């Protein structure tokens, strides 16, 4: 049950007062608690809103950084583990509503659950306020301190290198890249390349105007999948 004290706690944490408390209730309800009225649909929208807000912040902060680096920076900031860390820091785990089984097996500290709740809260603020500017006002302060030159340096490494470093650090075999399809005329071809990581049961498809670019795109998408599932 979302008590008045918990409502006040969340509103104070985010410095935002909900007109529709039911939206807040839904954002903090895991599907194990309520199979029909839970935060999954809000999480879907919140994910897209966060991508836009953080992407815009990066775009405006780094005028000379190319699209590939901006994408990797955004992926780092909004990946599942990063959002879960924010949720823990904001003590969202203390107000989540989970079913008894999920609660007894540590659901309050599960990264995927916390990340979903964080994204659901973003959507709840959006629908409650009907204002993307209000969402920026509430959530931008969380991400602003993380946008730095160090983040640019980290993201400047190409995706294949970052993926290789991650896999080696976790004792996972290196990915296999393979051309799946080539379209277009010889002077304007588009390559589709798969990045397959057997141990993770992960297969990402990238595309580009050359095999090298397609491999980089596939590696970037593989990294995004790994971060989202963290």
N, C-alpha and C positions, 0 to 999 in steps of 0.2 A: 504493500500500500504506500502511495506517495503522500506522506503526511505534510502538514503545513510547514513544519520545520524543515523538511527536505526541499520543499518548493522554495522557501526563503533562502536556503543554502545555495541552491543552483542559481537563483536569480541574483544573489549577491556575488557569487563566483564570477558570473559573466556580465554583471552590471546591466542586466536586462530583465524587465518585468513582463511576463507573459500575460496578454489579455485573455488568451484561450489556454487555460491550464491543461486541458485535455491533450493538446499538442505536446506539451512537456511530458505528460504521463505516457503518451505513446512512444516518445523518443527514448524513454528510459525503460521500456518494457521489452524484454527478450521474448522470442517466440516460445521458449520453454515455459514461460509464465502465461502467455495468451497466444493461442495458435492463430487467431484472426486479427486481433488488435495489438500489433507489435511494431517494432521500429524498422522492419525490413524495407518497407516502401519508402520511408523517410530517408533511410540510409542510402538508397539508390539515388535520390535527388541530391542529398547532401554531398555525395561523392562528386557529382558533376559541378556543383556550386563551388566546392573547395578547389577543384581543378582550375576553374575560371578565376577565382579570387587570387589564389597563389600565383597562377600563371601571369595575371595582370601585374601583380606586385613585382615579379621578376622582370617582366617586360619593361616596366617603367624604371626599374632600378639599374638595369644593365643594357644600355642602348646599343652597345657594340658586340654583345654576345649573340652567337647564332642560334638558330632554332633547335639544333640537336643538343647543345649544352643547356639551353633553357628547359628542354624536355627532361633531361636527366636531373637537373636541379629540382624541378617540380616533383618528379617521381620520388626523389629523396625526402622532400619535405612532407609529402602527403601519403607516403607508403603506410601500410598497416601498422608496422612497429612504431613509427614516429608518432602517428595519431594515438596509439595506445599509450605511449609515454606521456603525451599531453593529458590524456584522460586520467592517468594515474596521478600526475602532478596536480590536477584540478580536483582530485578525490571523487571523480565520477563513479568509481567502483563502489563507493559507499552508499550510493543512492540507486543503483541499478536494481531492477526487479526481475528476478529469475525464478524459474521453477525449482522445486526442492532438489531434484536430482542434479540439475545444472549447478545449483548453489553449493551442494555438498561435494561436488567434484572440482571446485575451484574456478567456477565460471566467472566470478567477479574479477579475477586476475588474468583471464584468458585474453591475449592480445587481440585476437579477431573480434571478440565480443566488445571489448573496450573501444576499438577503432570504429566498429559499426555504431556504437552509441554516440561517439563523438560526431560522426557524420550525420547521424539522425538529429542531433541537437542543432547542427548547422541548418538543416532543412526546416526544423521546427521554428527557429527564429525567422527564417525567410517567410514561411507561410503565415506566421503570426503577425509579422510586421508588414508583409507584402512589399518589402523593400530590400533590394540587393545592397543598397548603401548602408542599411542598418546592419546587415550581416557582416559587411566589411568592418564597420565600426566595432562590432562585438568580437570578431575573430582575428582581424589583422594584427592586433597587438601580440597575439600568441606567436605569429610567424615572423614578424618584423625583426626581432633580435637574431633570428637564424639566417637572415639574408646578408651574406658577407662575401668578401673576396675569397675567403677560404672555401666557401661553398662552390664558387666558380672554379677554383683550382681542382677541387675534387671531381667536379662534373666534366672538366675539360678532357679528362682521359677518355679515350674512345670506348664505346660500349663493349666491344669484344675483349679489351684488356680488363675492364672492370668485371665482366662476367668471369673471365679466366681467374682473376685474383680471388673472387668470391668462392668459386668452386674449389680451387686449390686450398684455400684456407679452411674449407669444410670437408676436405678429403673426398671430394666428388669428382668423378672422371670428367674430362673436358668434353664439351659438346661436339656433336657431329653436325656439320653444315652440308646441305645438299640442295642443288637447284631443283625446284619443283616444276617450274614453268618459265618460259620466256615468250613474251608477246611483243608485237610491234615489228616494224621494219628494221633492217640491220642497223641503220643510222640512228634509230630512235627506239631502242629496245627497252623493255621493262623486265627486270629479273625478279623472280619470286624464289626465295631461299628459305629453307627450314633450318631451325636450330633445335636439335633434339638432345635432351638431357635424360638419359634412360633412368637413372636413379631417382630422379624427381618426377618421372612420368610427365615430363613437360616437353611440348613441341610448339615452338613459336614460328610464325611465318612473317618474313620481312620482304620488303620490295624496294627496288632502287634502279637507277639507270645503268648500273654496273653490278657485277656480282659482288664486288667489295662493298658497295653501298648497301646492297640488299642484305649481306651478312651482318653489317653493322646495325641495320634496322631490326633484323631478327634478334640479335643479341640484346638490343635495347628493350625489345618487347619481352624477351625472356627475363630480363632483370626486373621489369615492371611486374610481371607475374609472380616472381619470387618475392618481391617486396610486399605485394598485396596479400600474399598467402603467409607472410611471416607471422 
